Each structure stands twice: as C-alpha cells, then as structure tokens.
Amino acid sequence: MDQIETAPAPSVPSVDIDPAAEETARRYIDAIVARDILGGALGSPYRDAEAERLWGVFTNRFSILTTGAYAKPHREAVRIALASI
C-alpha cells in the first residue's frame, strides 16, 4: 500500500498590526459574518470558521501591502485590505 503524504496546513502570516487597527479589522469582519445568511442557518461553528477565514484573508493582504518596494503606510494598508474582503 502507498502511504499518503500530508502537508501542514498553511498558517496565517505573522504580521505586525497595531491593536487599534486589529480591533477595527475584527469588528469589520464580525459585522460581515453577522450579516451572512449561511451563518444564521448553520450556526456558530460556521460563523467562527468564516471569521477565521476572513481574518486570514485580511492578514495576508495586509502583509502583502506593507512589504516590498511599494509598501503602503500602515493605516492605508488596513483600509485597502479591509475593503478587499
């Protein structure tokens, strides 16, 4: 029998977000999840998973926006990353 190889799940990138921006982002994501029709039907496990997924999307985009030659200022990167989820 062949063995199945497993790969570790991709982790959320480690980014340096100031606490006020993190609180804003989490509140924004919570508002998105609260208005999701599936969240009402599927309950808390779905809402928690969706909030975590959106947090991962946000941190990934924030990380991309704040690194490299064309890095955006912190506040602008938060605004752009939130607008893109």
C-alpha positions in Angstrom: 0.0 0.0 0.0 1.1 3.5 -0.7 1.4 5.9 2.1 -0.4 9.2 1.9 1.8 12.2 2.5 0.3 15.1 4.4 1.4 18.7 4.4 0.9 21.1 7.2 -2.0 23.5 6.9 -0.8 26.9 5.7 -0.6 29.2 8.7 -1.8 32.8 8.9 1.1 35.0 8.2 2.6 36.8 11.2 2.1 40.5 10.7 2.6 43.4 13.0 -0.8 45.2 13.3 -1.3 47.8 16.0 -4.0 46.9 18.5 -6.4 49.7 17.3 -6.2 48.5 13.7 -6.7 44.9 14.7 -9.8 45.8 16.8 -11.2 47.7 13.8 -10.5 44.8 11.4 -12.0 42.2 13.8 -15.2 44.3 14.2 -15.5 44.8 10.5 -15.1 41.0 9.9 -17.6 40.3 12.7 -20.1 42.6 11.0 -19.7 40.8 7.7 -20.2 37.4 9.3 -23.2 38.6 11.3 -25.0 39.6 8.1 -24.1 36.3 6.3 -27.3 34.3 5.6 -25.5 31.0 6.0 -24.3 32.0 9.5 -27.9 32.1 10.6 -28.7 28.7 9.1 -25.5 26.9 10.0 -24.8 28.4 13.4 -21.8 29.3 15.5 -19.3 26.8 14.1 -19.8 28.2 10.6 -19.6 31.8 11.8 -16.4 31.1 13.7 -14.8 29.4 10.8 -15.8 32.1 8.4 -14.5 34.8 10.7 -11.2 33.0 10.9 -11.1 32.6 7.1 -11.7 36.3 6.6 -9.1 37.2 9.2 -6.6 35.1 7.2 -7.5 36.9 4.0 -7.1 40.3 5.7 -3.7 39.4 7.3 -2.5 38.0 4.0 -3.4 41.1 2.1 -2.2 43.4 4.8 1.1 41.7 4.8 1.4 42.0 1.0 0.5 45.7 1.2 3.1 46.5 3.9 6.1 44.8 2.4 8.2 45.4 -0.6 9.3 48.4 -2.7 5.8 49.8 -3.0 4.7 49.2 0.6 1.7 51.3 1.8 1.6 53.2 5.1 0.1 51.1 7.9 -3.3 53.0 8.0 -3.8 52.9 4.2 -2.9 49.2 4.1 -5.5 48.4 6.7 -8.1 50.3 4.7 -7.3 48.6 1.5 -7.1 45.2 3.0 -10.5 45.6 4.7 -12.1 46.9 1.5 -10.9 43.9 -0.4 -12.5 41.2 1.7 
